[in-house]
Amino acid sequence: MFLSELRLYFCNYWLSRIPSHRFRLWYYRTIMGFTIGKGSSIFMNCKFDCAKGLTIGINSTINPNCRIDPRGNIIIGNNVSISEDVIILTADHDMNSESFGGRNKKTVIDDFVWIGTRVMLLPGVKIGKGAIIAAGAIVTKDVDSFSVMAGIPAKIIKQRPENNINYSASYRRLLH
């Protein structure tokens, strides 16, 4: 228990401040047990609620200051762009439980999704391919592919054209 907490403390309060993608990604893959695809980045000051349970595809980017809670498993697809200050949750408490029991729910983000600044994804949501979540939205239920969502709670404001999207969301800055 102590070593597990020490690993998480080091990850969140020391490692996350080191301006080296290579070293951080090595730690995330080797020590934290995350699966991170080629060309993907996790920028500085991201915090994690536990080790394991995070899978990221190729060429995806998680920008600075995000909180990632992989207790219930998070699957992030290819070419996903997650903006700064995003919170992705997979665990909550059952308000109807006498013991305030915890529960975990898998969160899935499909390919070519763009999640705007300060979005919150609640446990168990699935974001479909090519969807866009506008800045500040709180996503409480599944999002259809190519939908543009905004608001609290997030609602569809328009549909993106379902053309053949084919771009790379891989992005790195020298000291981030």
VOZAKOL-979730 format. One record per residue: residue in three letters; x, y, z of N, C-alpha, C, CB in turn. Coordinates in steps of 0.05 Angstrom, whole numbers, padded with zeros to 5 digits, always signed. Glycine has a CB too. Layout:
% residues N
ALAXYZXYZXYZXYZ
...
% end
This chain:
% residues 176
MET+00017-00024+00000+00000+00000+00000+00017+00025+00000-00019+00000+00024
PHE+00038+00026+00017+00055+00049+00019+00070+00054-00007+00075+00046+00042
LEU+00081+00033-00019+00095+00036-00045+00077+00045-00067+00108+00009-00052
SER+00052+00035-00067+00033+00044-00087+00027+00074-00085+00007+00028-00084
GLU+00023+00083-00060+00018+00111-00055+00042+00128-00062+00009+00116-00026
LEU+00066+00118-00056+00091+00132-00062+00094+00135-00092+00115+00117-00050
ARG+00088+00114-00107+00089+00115-00136+00071+00136-00147+00082+00087-00148
LEU+00047+00138-00137+00027+00157-00146+00035+00186-00138-00001+00151-00135
TYR+00045+00189-00114+00054+00215-00104+00077+00225-00122+00063+00214-00075
PHE+00097+00208-00127+00119+00216-00144+00109+00223-00172+00139+00193-00146
CYS+00091+00208-00183+00080+00213-00210+00066+00240-00211+00060+00191-00217
ASN+00049+00246-00192+00032+00270-00193+00047+00295-00184+00009+00266-00176
TYR+00066+00294-00166+00078+00318-00154+00107+00322-00161+00075+00317-00125
TRP+00120+00303-00173+00148+00306-00182+00151+00302-00212+00166+00287-00166
LEU+00144+00278-00220+00148+00271-00248+00132+00289-00267+00139+00242-00253
SER+00108+00296-00260+00091+00312-00277+00103+00340-00282+00063+00315-00266
ARG+00122+00348-00266+00135+00374-00270+00161+00373-00285+00139+00387-00242
ILE+00170+00349-00293+00195+00346-00308+00190+00351-00337+00207+00318-00303
PRO+00204+00371-00349+00198+00378-00377+00212+00359-00397+00207+00406-00382
SER+00206+00333-00395+00218+00314-00413+00196+00293-00420+00243+00300-00401
HIS+00186+00295-00444+00166+00275-00453+00177+00247-00451+00157+00280-00482
ARG+00201+00243-00460+00213+00216-00460+00213+00204-00432+00242+00218-00471
PHE+00222+00218-00412+00224+00208-00385+00196+00203-00373+00240+00227-00367
ARG+00178+00222-00377+00151+00219-00366+00137+00195-00379+00134+00244-00371
LEU+00139+00193-00406+00126+00170-00419+00138+00144-00411+00129+00173-00450
TRP+00164+00143-00406+00177+00118-00396+00165+00111-00369+00208+00122-00393
TYR+00162+00130-00351+00151+00125-00324+00122+00116-00327+00153+00151-00307
TYR+00106+00130-00343+00078+00122-00346+00075+00094-00356+00064+00142-00365
ARG+00091+00087-00376+00089+00060-00387+00100+00039-00368+00104+00058-00414
THR+00124+00044-00357+00138+00023-00342+00129+00021-00313+00168+00029-00343
ILE+00126+00043-00300+00120+00043-00271+00090+00045-00266+00134+00067-00257
MET+00076+00061-00281+00047+00065-00277+00031+00043-00292+00038+00092-00286
GLY+00043+00030-00312+00029+00009-00326+00009+00018-00346+00015-00009-00306
PHE+00012+00043-00356-00006+00053-00377+00003+00043-00404-00006+00084-00376
THR-00016+00040-00423-00009+00033-00450-00012+00058-00466-00028+00010-00461
ILE+00010+00067-00478+00010+00093-00493+00022+00088-00520+00027+00115-00477
GLY+00007+00094-00541+00015+00089-00568+00036+00109-00578-00009+00091-00586
LYS+00049+00101-00600+00070+00116-00613+00059+00144-00621+00081+00102-00637
GLY+00075+00164-00616+00068+00192-00624+00049+00205-00605+00056+00191-00651
SER+00041+00192-00583+00023+00205-00564+00038+00219-00542+00005+00184-00552
SER+00026+00240-00531+00039+00257-00510+00020+00261-00487+00047+00283-00522
ILE+00032+00263-00463+00018+00272-00439+00035+00295-00429+00015+00248-00417
PHE+00024+00319-00430+00038+00343-00423+00042+00345-00393+00024+00368-00434
MET+00057+00365-00384+00063+00369-00356+00039+00375-00339+00083+00392-00353
ASN+00042+00368-00313+00023+00374-00292-00004+00359-00294+00017+00403-00291
CYS-00004+00336-00309-00028+00319-00309-00026+00302-00284-00029+00301-00335
LYS-00050+00297-00272-00051+00281-00248-00069+00256-00253-00063+00297-00224
PHE-00061+00234-00240-00075+00208-00243-00084+00199-00216-00056+00188-00257
ASP-00107+00186-00215-00119+00176-00190-00108+00148-00182-00149+00175-00192
CYS-00096+00134-00201-00085+00107-00196-00067+00099-00218-00108+00087-00191
ALA-00053+00077-00214-00037+00064-00235-00055+00045-00250-00012+00049-00223
LYS-00046+00038-00274-00060+00019-00292-00087+00031-00301-00064-00008-00278
GLY-00099+00017-00320-00126+00025-00328-00128+00046-00349-00142+00033-00305
LEU-00105+00056-00360-00106+00077-00381-00093+00066-00406-00091+00102-00371
THR-00108+00068-00428-00098+00060-00455-00102+00083-00474-00113+00034-00465
ILE-00080+00091-00487-00081+00113-00506-00071+00103-00533-00064+00138-00496
GLY-00085+00109-00554-00077+00100-00581-00054+00117-00592-00100+00102-00600
ILE-00050+00116-00618-00028+00131-00630-00035+00160-00636-00019+00117-00656
ASN-00015+00177-00635-00017+00205-00642-00038+00221-00627-00022+00207-00671
SER-00043+00214-00602-00062+00229-00586-00047+00247-00566-00081+00209-00571
THR-00060+00268-00558-00048+00288-00540-00066+00294-00517-00040+00313-00555
ILE-00054+00293-00493-00067+00302-00468-00052+00327-00459-00069+00280-00446
ASN-00064+00350-00460-00051+00375-00454-00048+00379-00424-00067+00398-00466
PRO-00034+00400-00415-00027+00404-00387-00051+00405-00368-00011+00428-00384
ASN-00046+00399-00343-00064+00403-00321-00090+00387-00322-00071+00432-00319
CYS-00090+00364-00335-00114+00347-00335-00114+00328-00311-00115+00331-00362
ARG-00137+00320-00302-00140+00300-00282-00152+00276-00295-00158+00310-00258
ILE-00138+00253-00294-00146+00228-00307-00150+00207-00285-00124+00219-00328
ASP-00174+00196-00284-00181+00177-00263-00186+00149-00276-00207+00186-00248
PRO-00165+00133-00279-00168+00108-00293-00177+00084-00276-00142+00100-00306
ARG-00188+00089-00253-00197+00067-00235-00216+00048-00249-00209+00078-00210
GLY-00234+00059-00265-00254+00042-00279-00246+00036-00308-00281+00055-00279
ASN-00222+00044-00316-00210+00041-00342-00219+00063-00361-00218+00014-00354
ILE-00199+00074-00375-00203+00095-00395-00189+00085-00420-00191+00123-00386
ILE-00204+00085-00442-00193+00079-00468-00195+00103-00486-00208+00054-00481
ILE-00172+00113-00495-00171+00137-00512-00161+00127-00539-00153+00159-00500
GLY-00175+00134-00560-00168+00124-00587-00145+00138-00600-00191+00126-00605
ASN-00143+00136-00626-00122+00148-00642-00129+00177-00649-00116+00132-00667
ASN-00109+00194-00650-00112+00222-00660-00134+00237-00644-00120+00222-00689
VAL-00133+00234-00618-00151+00248-00600-00136+00272-00588-00161+00229-00577
SER-00149+00295-00587-00138+00319-00575-00154+00326-00550-00138+00342-00596
ILE-00140+00324-00527-00153+00331-00502-00140+00357-00492-00150+00308-00480
SER-00156+00378-00490-00145+00405-00484-00139+00407-00454-00166+00426-00491
GLU-00128+00430-00446-00119+00435-00419-00142+00435-00399-00105+00462-00418
ASP-00136+00426-00375-00155+00426-00352-00179+00408-00355-00164+00454-00347
VAL-00177+00387-00371-00199+00368-00374-00199+00348-00351-00197+00353-00402
ILE-00222+00340-00342-00225+00320-00321-00240+00296-00333-00240+00332-00296
ILE-00227+00273-00331-00240+00248-00340-00244+00230-00316-00224+00234-00363
LEU-00268+00225-00309-00275+00209-00285-00285+00181-00293-00295+00223-00267
THR-00279+00161-00277-00290+00134-00281-00301+00123-00256-00268+00116-00292
ALA-00300+00137-00234-00310+00127-00209-00328+00147-00195-00286+00119-00190
ASP-00348+00137-00181-00365+00154-00165-00376+00137-00142-00389+00166-00183
HIS-00396+00148-00128-00409+00134-00106-00438+00131-00112-00405+00150-00079
ASP-00449+00108-00104-00478+00103-00107-00493+00118-00085-00484+00072-00107
MET-00507+00139-00093-00522+00155-00073-00545+00139-00060-00532+00180-00086
ASN-00553+00117-00072-00575+00101-00061-00564+00079-00042-00591+00089-00083
SER-00538+00076-00041-00526+00056-00024-00525+00065+00005-00498+00048-00035
GLU-00532+00048+00024-00530+00055+00052-00501+00059+00060-00543+00033+00069
SER-00483+00045+00047-00455+00047+00054-00439+00068+00037-00441+00020+00052
PHE-00454+00083+00019-00442+00102+00002-00421+00088-00016-00429+00125+00018
GLY-00428+00064-00025-00410+00047-00039-00399+00059-00065-00424+00021-00046
GLY-00374+00054-00070-00361+00064-00094-00367+00046-00118-00331+00067-00090
ARG-00366+00057-00141-00370+00041-00166-00352+00052-00188-00400+00040-00174
ASN-00343+00035-00205-00325+00042-00227-00340+00037-00254-00298+00027-00226
LYS-00336+00055-00273-00349+00052-00299-00328+00060-00320-00375+00069-00301
LYS-00325+00044-00341-00305+00049-00362-00314+00073-00379-00302+00024-00380
THR-00295+00090-00385-00299+00113-00403-00283+00108-00429-00290+00140-00389
VAL-00297+00113-00451-00284+00108-00478-00286+00133-00494-00298+00084-00492
ILE-00263+00140-00506-00261+00163-00524-00251+00152-00551-00242+00187-00513
ASP-00268+00153-00571-00262+00142-00597-00242+00159-00613-00287+00137-00614
ASP-00234+00150-00637-00215+00164-00654-00224+00191-00663-00208+00147-00678
PHE-00205+00210-00667-00209+00236-00678-00228+00254-00662-00220+00233-00706
VAL-00229+00250-00636-00245+00266-00618-00229+00290-00609-00255+00250-00593
TRP-00242+00313-00606-00230+00337-00596-00246+00345-00571-00229+00360-00617
ILE-00232+00346-00548-00245+00354-00523-00234+00381-00515-00240+00332-00501
GLY-00251+00401-00512-00243+00428-00507-00234+00433-00478-00265+00447-00513
THR-00223+00456-00473-00213+00464-00447-00234+00462-00425-00201+00492-00448
ARG-00226+00452-00402-00243+00450-00378-00269+00434-00381-00250+00478-00368
VAL-00268+00414-00398-00290+00396-00401-00288+00375-00378-00290+00381-00429
MET-00311+00365-00369-00312+00343-00350-00328+00320-00362-00324+00352-00322
LEU-00316+00297-00363-00329+00273-00372-00336+00256-00347-00312+00256-00392
LEU-00361+00250-00343-00370+00235-00319-00366+00205-00325-00399+00241-00312
PRO-00366+00189-00304-00361+00160-00307-00380+00146-00327-00362+00146-00280
GLY-00368+00128-00343-00383+00111-00360-00391+00122-00387-00407+00103-00346
VAL-00383+00146-00394-00391+00157-00420-00374+00146-00443-00390+00187-00420
LYS-00386+00145-00466-00371+00138-00491-00374+00161-00510-00382+00111-00504
ILE-00351+00170-00520-00351+00192-00539-00345+00180-00566-00329+00214-00531
GLY-00364+00183-00585-00362+00171-00611-00341+00184-00629-00388+00171-00625
LYS-00334+00171-00650-00313+00179-00669-00319+00208-00680-00311+00160-00693
GLY-00298+00224-00681-00300+00251-00693-00317+00271-00678-00312+00248-00719
ALA-00326+00265-00654-00342+00283-00638-00325+00306-00628-00356+00269-00614
ILE-00337+00329-00622-00324+00352-00610-00340+00359-00585-00323+00376-00631
ILE-00326+00363-00563-00338+00372-00538-00329+00401-00533-00332+00353-00514
ALA-00347+00420-00533-00340+00448-00530-00329+00454-00502-00364+00466-00536
ALA-00312+00474-00500-00300+00482-00475-00321+00486-00453-00284+00508-00479
GLY-00314+00476-00430-00331+00480-00406-00355+00461-00404-00341+00507-00406
ALA-00359+00443-00423-00382+00425-00422-00379+00404-00401-00386+00412-00450
ILE-00401+00394-00391-00401+00370-00373-00417+00348-00387-00413+00377-00345
VAL-00402+00327-00393-00414+00305-00408-00424+00284-00389-00394+00292-00428
THR-00451+00280-00389-00464+00261-00370-00474+00236-00383-00486+00275-00356
LYS-00474+00235-00410-00484+00211-00425-00468+00208-00450-00514+00213-00430
ASP-00472+00186-00464-00457+00179-00488-00461+00201-00509-00466+00152-00499
VAL-00440+00204-00526-00440+00224-00548-00438+00209-00574-00417+00245-00544
ASP-00457+00214-00592-00456+00201-00619-00433+00211-00635-00482+00206-00634
SER-00424+00194-00654-00402+00202-00672-00409+00227-00687-00397+00179-00691
PHE-00389+00244-00691-00390+00269-00707-00410+00290-00695-00399+00263-00735
SER-00417+00286-00670-00434+00306-00656-00416+00328-00644-00452+00293-00634
VAL-00427+00353-00644-00414+00374-00630-00432+00380-00606-00411+00400-00648
MET-00419+00378-00582-00434+00380-00557-00425+00405-00541-00431+00354-00539
ALA-00443+00418-00527-00436+00441-00511-00456+00443-00488-00436+00467-00527
GLY-00448+00456-00466-00466+00463-00444-00464+00445-00420-00494+00462-00454
ILE-00481+00451-00400-00482+00436-00375-00511+00429-00370-00469+00453-00351
PRO-00519+00404-00372-00504+00382-00383-00501+00386-00413-00517+00355-00377
ALA-00481+00372-00425-00475+00375-00453-00498+00365-00470-00450+00360-00461
LYS-00505+00381-00491-00526+00374-00510-00515+00379-00538-00552+00391-00505
ILE-00526+00365-00557-00518+00368-00585-00526+00396-00595-00532+00347-00604
ILE-00506+00410-00606-00511+00436-00618-00509+00435-00649-00492+00457-00608
LYS-00496+00415-00659-00495+00411-00688-00481+00384-00694-00480+00434-00702
GLN-00481+00376-00719-00467+00352-00729-00444+00361-00747-00487+00333-00744
ARG-00422+00347-00745-00399+00351-00763-00405+00334-00788-00372+00342-00750
PRO-00395+00343-00811-00398+00325-00835-00383+00299-00831-00387+00340-00860
GLU-00394+00278-00839-00382+00251-00835-00364+00244-00858-00404+00230-00831
ASN-00346+00263-00865-00327+00257-00886-00304+00241-00875-00317+00284-00899
ASN-00286+00234-00892-00263+00218-00884-00243+00235-00870-00250+00203-00908
ILE-00245+00238-00844-00225+00253-00829-00200+00236-00826-00236+00261-00800
ASN-00177+00250-00831-00152+00235-00830-00130+00255-00824-00147+00221-00858
TYR-00126+00260-00799-00105+00278-00790-00091+00266-00766-00116+00306-00784
SER-00068+00278-00759-00054+00269-00735-00057+00290-00713-00024+00264-00741
ALA-00064+00281-00689-00067+00299-00666-00041+00299-00650-00091+00292-00649
SER-00020+00286-00660+00006+00286-00646+00017+00314-00644+00026+00267-00661
TYR+00025+00321-00620+00034+00348-00615+00053+00348-00591+00011+00368-00610
ARG+00077+00360-00595+00095+00362-00573+00108+00390-00573+00117+00340-00574
ARG+00113+00401-00550+00128+00425-00547+00154+00418-00533+00112+00447-00532
LEU+00174+00433-00537+00201+00426-00527+00201+00422-00497+00220+00448-00534
LEU+00190+00441-00482+00191+00440-00452+00164+00436-00440+00205+00465-00441
HIS+00148+00418-00449+00122+00412-00437+00119+00382-00434+00099+00424-00455
% end
